[in-house]
């Protein structure tokens, strides 16, 4: 990758890591399911009127949107409301890579190599250690398990996206798909909010949301979602996916650092060791030996206009 693109990928990882701080701030004003619904509503509107709909069947928007929007973000926001620290939540979500490999083996019958299996074992050892640390430290174990469920839901969404890309003749524009997919989660999320958070959730949010909460929601919807996914998809189209994906491993360090500095979250040696095991396991299971990979130089592409 060119040096400026390395810096750009690092910036996206930093923004995604920092994103857990605005999530925590917004959750002080909003109930979790309502906040997830508003997040995707803001990401979809008015962008769907400006971005061309990707040429994929409508079912793929649902098959990706439900586990990603309702599962990943709905559970993540609930877990953080229950007491999961923002920094550690950024680490736990990275277990999605392990769940993706596991689901690919179970659902797509993809063979798991020795490196992937070893990485999964190491990562799950880190997860177990983090769970024990949560219990011994008095933090809610249920919040940790709910966030882990969000990582599993992200893994299912990745499998759906893989099947979608296999069914199309050319790669799907990641930014356009994210915009149009964002139309799906608000419907079930608003319904779940009405059932579990009550009809008063919306007027309560309108009365209580602060300027910091509004700014946080704007960052989550427009910077973390639209800008970051747009740039990430742009990088994916120009470089090998494995090369770009490695920069996502920078998200947890940035998440822990941001939460420590801005939210004053303390991470003890045990939790830090668990986080290191998770990141190491994900890295080991995601990276193939360089000698087995041949990457053809990317052909220059014309700038896209919308």
LOLUM-996830 format. One line per field, with one value per residue (C-alpha): residue in one letter; residue number from 1; x, y, z. Coordinates in nm, 2 decimals, decimal comma. Layout:
kolza = a; ... $
lumpa = NUM; ... $
c1 = X; ... $
c2 = Y; ... $
c3 = Z; ... $
//
This chain:
kolza = x; x; x; x; x; x; x; x; x; x; x; x; x; x; x; x; x; x; x; x; x; x; x; x; x; x; x; x; x; x; x; x; x; x; x; x; x; x; x; x; x; x; x; x; x; x; x; x; x; x; x; x; x; x; x; x; x; x; x; x; x; x; x; x; x; x; x; x; x; x; x; x; x; x; x; x; x; x; x; x; x; x; x; x; x; x; x; x; x; x; x; x; x; x; x; x; x; x; x; x; x; x; x; x; x; x; x; x; x; x; x; x; x; x; x; x; x; x; x; x; x; x; x; x; x; x; x; x; x; x; x; x; x; x; x; x; x; x; x; x; x; x; x; x; x; x; x; x; x; x; x; x; x; x; x; x; x; x; x; x; x; x; x; x; x; x; x; x; x; x; x; x; x; x; x; x; x; x; x; x; x; x; x; x; x; x; x; x; x; x; x; x; x; x; x; x; x; x; x; x; x; x; x; x; x; x; x; x; x; x; x; x; x; x; x; x; x; x; x; x; x; x; x; x; x; x; x; x; x; x; x; x; x; x; x; x; x; x; x; x; x; x; x; x; x; x; x; x; x; x; x; x; x; x; x; x; x; x; x; x; x; x; x; x; x; x; x; x; x; x; x; x; x; x; x; x; x; x; x; x; x; x; x; x; x; x; x; x; x; x; x; x; x; x; x; x; x; x; x; x; x; x; x; x; x; x $
lumpa = 1; 2; 3; 4; 5; 6; 7; 8; 9; 10; 11; 12; 13; 14; 15; 16; 17; 18; 19; 20; 21; 22; 23; 24; 25; 26; 27; 28; 29; 30; 31; 32; 33; 34; 35; 36; 37; 38; 39; 40; 41; 42; 43; 44; 45; 46; 47; 48; 49; 50; 51; 52; 53; 54; 55; 56; 57; 58; 59; 60; 61; 62; 63; 64; 65; 66; 67; 68; 69; 70; 71; 72; 73; 74; 75; 76; 77; 78; 79; 80; 81; 82; 83; 84; 85; 86; 87; 88; 89; 90; 91; 92; 93; 94; 95; 96; 97; 98; 99; 100; 101; 102; 103; 104; 105; 106; 107; 108; 109; 110; 111; 112; 113; 114; 115; 116; 117; 118; 119; 120; 121; 122; 123; 124; 125; 126; 127; 128; 129; 130; 131; 132; 133; 134; 135; 136; 137; 138; 139; 140; 141; 142; 143; 144; 145; 146; 147; 148; 149; 150; 151; 152; 153; 154; 155; 156; 157; 158; 159; 160; 161; 162; 163; 164; 165; 166; 167; 168; 169; 170; 171; 172; 173; 174; 175; 176; 177; 178; 179; 180; 181; 182; 183; 184; 185; 186; 187; 188; 189; 190; 191; 192; 193; 194; 195; 196; 197; 198; 199; 200; 201; 202; 203; 204; 205; 206; 207; 208; 209; 210; 211; 212; 213; 214; 215; 216; 217; 218; 219; 220; 221; 222; 223; 224; 225; 226; 227; 228; 229; 230; 231; 232; 233; 234; 235; 236; 237; 238; 239; 240; 241; 242; 243; 244; 245; 246; 247; 248; 249; 250; 251; 252; 253; 254; 255; 256; 257; 258; 259; 260; 261; 262; 263; 264; 265; 266; 267; 268; 269; 270; 271; 272; 273; 274; 275; 276; 277; 278; 279; 280; 281; 282; 283; 284; 285; 286; 287; 288; 289; 290; 291; 292; 293; 294; 295; 296; 297; 298; 299; 300; 301; 302; 303; 304; 305; 306 $
c1 = 0,00; 0,11; 0,22; -0,08; -0,32; -0,15; -0,22; -0,58; -0,64; -0,48; -0,71; -1,02; -0,91; -0,86; -1,20; -1,36; -1,18; -1,27; -1,63; -1,70; -1,66; -1,95; -2,15; -2,11; -2,19; -2,51; -2,63; -2,64; -2,93; -3,09; -3,22; -3,01; -3,26; -3,40; -3,04; -2,96; -3,27; -3,19; -2,83; -2,93; -3,21; -2,96; -2,72; -2,99; -3,16; -3,11; -2,82; -3,04; -3,17; -2,81; -2,64; -2,73; -2,88; -2,63; -2,75; -2,82; -3,14; -3,34; -3,31; -2,94; -3,02; -3,23; -3,00; -2,71; -2,91; -3,09; -2,78; -2,57; -2,81; -3,04; -2,79; -2,45; -2,54; -2,86; -2,67; -2,36; -2,56; -2,76; -2,43; -2,27; -2,59; -2,56; -2,21; -1,97; -1,67; -1,63; -1,27; -1,32; -1,63; -1,40; -1,19; -1,47; -1,63; -1,31; -1,40; -1,63; -1,34; -1,33; -1,71; -1,69; -1,44; -1,65; -1,97; -1,80; -1,70; -2,04; -2,26; -2,05; -1,85; -1,52; -1,22; -1,06; -0,68; -0,45; -0,36; -0,72; -0,80; -0,50; -0,61; -0,96; -0,83; -0,60; -0,88; -1,14; -0,88; -0,87; -1,24; -1,26; -0,99; -1,18; -1,50; -1,33; -1,18; -1,52; -1,67; -1,38; -1,38; -1,75; -1,84; -2,16; -2,08; -2,42; -2,30; -1,99; -2,20; -2,44; -2,15; -2,01; -2,34; -2,31; -1,98; -2,14; -2,42; -2,15; -2,00; -2,34; -2,36; -2,01; -2,13; -2,43; -2,21; -1,97; -2,26; -2,39; -2,05; -2,03; -2,36; -2,27; -2,06; -1,86; -1,78; -2,06; -1,99; -1,95; -2,05; -2,37; -2,46; -2,41; -2,64; -2,92; -2,88; -2,93; -3,30; -3,36; -3,26; -3,47; -3,80; -3,73; -3,53; -3,81; -4,06; -3,83; -3,78; -4,16; -4,20; -3,91; -3,84; -4,20; -4,38; -4,23; -3,88; -3,91; -4,06; -3,81; -3,52; -3,65; -3,67; -3,35; -3,10; -2,81; -2,59; -2,31; -2,56; -2,66; -2,30; -2,22; -2,51; -2,39; -2,04; -2,17; -2,40; -2,20; -1,83; -1,81; -2,06; -2,08; -1,73; -1,54; -1,72; -1,69; -1,31; -1,27; -1,46; -1,25; -0,93; -1,07; -1,13; -0,76; -0,57; -0,60; -0,87; -0,63; -0,39; -0,66; -0,83; -0,52; -0,56; -0,89; -0,67; -0,57; -0,93; -0,91; -0,58; -0,74; -1,06; -0,88; -0,67; -0,97; -1,18; -0,89; -0,82; -1,17; -1,38; -1,12; -1,17; -0,91; -0,79; -0,59; -0,32; -0,55; -0,79; -0,51; -0,36; -0,70; -0,73; -0,38; -0,48; -0,79; -0,61; -0,33; -0,57; -0,77; -0,44; -0,31; -0,64; -0,68; -0,33; -0,21; 0,16; 0,29; 0,45; 0,11; -0,05; 0,01; -0,14; -0,16; -0,10; -0,43; -0,52; -0,58; -0,94; -1,12; -1,26; -1,62; -1,89; -2,23 $
c2 = 0,00; 0,35; 0,55; 0,79; 0,49; 0,33; 0,65; 0,65; 0,29; 0,38; 0,68; 0,47; 0,22; 0,51; 0,65; 0,31; 0,26; 0,61; 0,54; 0,35; 0,67; 0,85; 0,53; 0,54; 0,92; 0,88; 0,58; 0,82; 0,99; 0,72; 0,37; 0,11; -0,03; 0,32; 0,45; 0,16; 0,24; 0,61; 0,53; 0,34; 0,58; 0,87; 0,66; 0,59; 0,92; 1,13; 0,93; 0,68; 0,96; 1,04; 0,70; 0,45; 0,12; -0,17; -0,43; -0,71; -0,89; -0,73; -1,04; -0,96; -0,63; -0,82; -1,12; -0,87; -0,59; -0,80; -0,97; -0,66; -0,39; -0,58; -0,84; -0,67; -0,31; -0,39; -0,63; -0,41; -0,11; -0,33; -0,47; -0,13; -0,01; -0,30; -0,20; -0,33; -0,08; 0,09; -0,01; -0,37; -0,38; -0,27; -0,58; -0,83; -0,73; -0,84; -1,20; -1,16; -1,28; -1,61; -1,65; -1,58; -1,86; -2,09; -2,02; -2,05; -2,40; -2,49; -2,32; -2,29; -2,61; -2,42; -2,61; -2,46; -2,48; -2,55; -2,18; -2,08; -2,34; -2,24; -1,87; -1,96; -2,15; -1,86; -1,60; -1,80; -1,84; -1,46; -1,45; -1,69; -1,50; -1,17; -1,33; -1,45; -1,11; -0,95; -1,18; -1,14; -0,76; -0,72; -0,62; -0,76; -1,09; -1,07; -0,75; -0,93; -1,22; -0,99; -0,81; -1,15; -1,23; -0,91; -1,04; -1,37; -1,17; -0,98; -1,31; -1,42; -1,09; -1,15; -1,50; -1,34; -1,08; -1,35; -1,55; -1,23; -1,15; -1,51; -1,47; -1,15; -1,12; -0,83; -0,69; -0,50; -0,13; -0,15; 0,21; 0,19; -0,14; 0,01; 0,30; 0,09; -0,18; 0,08; 0,10; -0,25; -0,24; 0,06; -0,13; -0,43; -0,21; 0,05; -0,24; -0,40; -0,07; -0,02; -0,37; -0,37; 0,00; 0,12; 0,39; 0,66; 0,59; 0,83; 1,13; 1,07; 1,08; 1,40; 1,57; 1,44; 1,42; 1,66; 1,84; 1,59; 1,31; 1,47; 1,52; 1,16; 1,03; 1,24; 1,10; 0,74; 0,78; 1,00; 0,96; 0,60; 0,46; 0,65; 0,81; 0,52; 0,24; 0,45; 0,49; 0,13; 0,01; 0,24; 0,08; -0,27; -0,21; -0,11; -0,35; -0,72; -0,76; -0,94; -0,65; -0,39; -0,61; -0,63; -0,27; -0,35; -0,51; -0,15; -0,08; -0,24; -0,05; 0,28; 0,18; 0,11; 0,42; 0,65; 0,50; 0,53; 0,89; 1,03; 0,80; 0,73; 0,35; 0,15; -0,18; -0,40; -0,64; -0,94; -0,77; -0,63; -0,98; -1,12; -0,84; -0,93; -1,30; -1,21; -0,98; -1,23; -1,51; -1,31; -1,21; -1,57; -1,70; -1,42; -1,40; -1,65; -1,72; -1,46; -1,73; -1,88; -1,55; -1,40; -1,05; -0,91; -0,54; -0,34; -0,19; 0,19; 0,28; 0,59; 0,81; 0,74; 1,01; 0,99 $
c3 = 0,00; -0,07; 0,24; 0,22; 0,20; 0,50; 0,69; 0,56; 0,68; 1,01; 1,04; 0,98; 1,24; 1,49; 1,41; 1,46; 1,79; 1,91; 1,80; 2,12; 2,32; 2,14; 2,17; 2,55; 2,56; 2,35; 2,56; 2,86; 2,68; 2,47; 2,54; 2,34; 2,10; 2,01; 1,97; 1,73; 1,53; 1,51; 1,41; 1,10; 1,02; 1,02; 0,81; 0,55; 0,52; 0,31; 0,16; -0,02; -0,24; -0,34; -0,37; -0,64; -0,52; -0,57; -0,82; -0,58; -0,48; -0,20; 0,01; 0,07; 0,23; 0,48; 0,53; 0,61; 0,77; 1,04; 1,20; 1,15; 1,26; 1,51; 1,62; 1,63; 1,72; 1,91; 2,14; 2,16; 2,27; 2,52; 2,66; 2,70; 2,88; 3,11; 3,21; 2,95; 2,93; 2,60; 2,56; 2,63; 2,41; 2,12; 2,19; 2,23; 1,90; 1,72; 1,80; 1,50; 1,29; 1,49; 1,46; 1,09; 1,04; 1,26; 1,08; 0,74; 0,83; 0,96; 0,71; 0,39; 0,45; 0,42; 0,55; 0,86; 0,84; 1,13; 1,16; 1,18; 1,44; 1,65; 1,62; 1,73; 2,04; 2,14; 2,09; 2,29; 2,57; 2,57; 2,58; 2,87; 3,06; 3,00; 3,12; 3,44; 3,49; 3,45; 3,72; 3,97; 3,91; 3,99; 3,64; 3,49; 3,32; 3,14; 2,97; 2,85; 2,71; 2,54; 2,36; 2,27; 2,12; 1,91; 1,78; 1,68; 1,50; 1,31; 1,21; 1,06; 0,87; 0,73; 0,60; 0,44; 0,27; 0,15; -0,01; -0,16; -0,32; -0,45; -0,62; -0,81; -1,11; -0,98; -0,64; -0,47; -0,38; 0,00; 0,05; -0,15; 0,00; 0,35; 0,28; 0,13; 0,39; 0,66; 0,56; 0,70; 1,07; 1,18; 1,13; 1,37; 1,60; 1,64; 1,70; 1,96; 2,13; 2,15; 2,31; 2,55; 2,61; 2,60; 2,40; 2,61; 2,48; 2,19; 2,38; 2,67; 2,42; 2,26; 2,60; 2,75; 2,47; 2,52; 2,27; 2,34; 2,27; 1,94; 1,84; 1,93; 1,72; 1,43; 1,46; 1,48; 1,18; 0,94; 1,04; 1,17; 0,93; 0,60; 0,59; 0,73; 0,54; 0,22; 0,26; 0,37; 0,06; -0,16; -0,01; -0,06; -0,43; -0,48; -0,26; -0,16; 0,11; 0,34; 0,33; 0,42; 0,67; 0,89; 0,98; 1,16; 1,43; 1,53; 1,63; 1,98; 2,08; 1,97; 2,15; 2,47; 2,45; 2,37; 2,65; 2,90; 2,82; 2,76; 2,98; 3,24; 3,21; 3,39; 3,23; 3,47; 3,37; 3,35; 3,11; 2,91; 2,88; 2,77; 2,51; 2,38; 2,35; 2,16; 1,91; 1,87; 1,80; 1,55; 1,38; 1,37; 1,22; 0,97; 0,82; 0,56; 0,50; 0,26; 0,04; -0,04; -0,16; -0,49; -0,53; -0,88; -0,90; -0,90; -1,22; -1,21; -1,19; -1,29; -1,02; -0,94; -0,94; -0,78 $
//
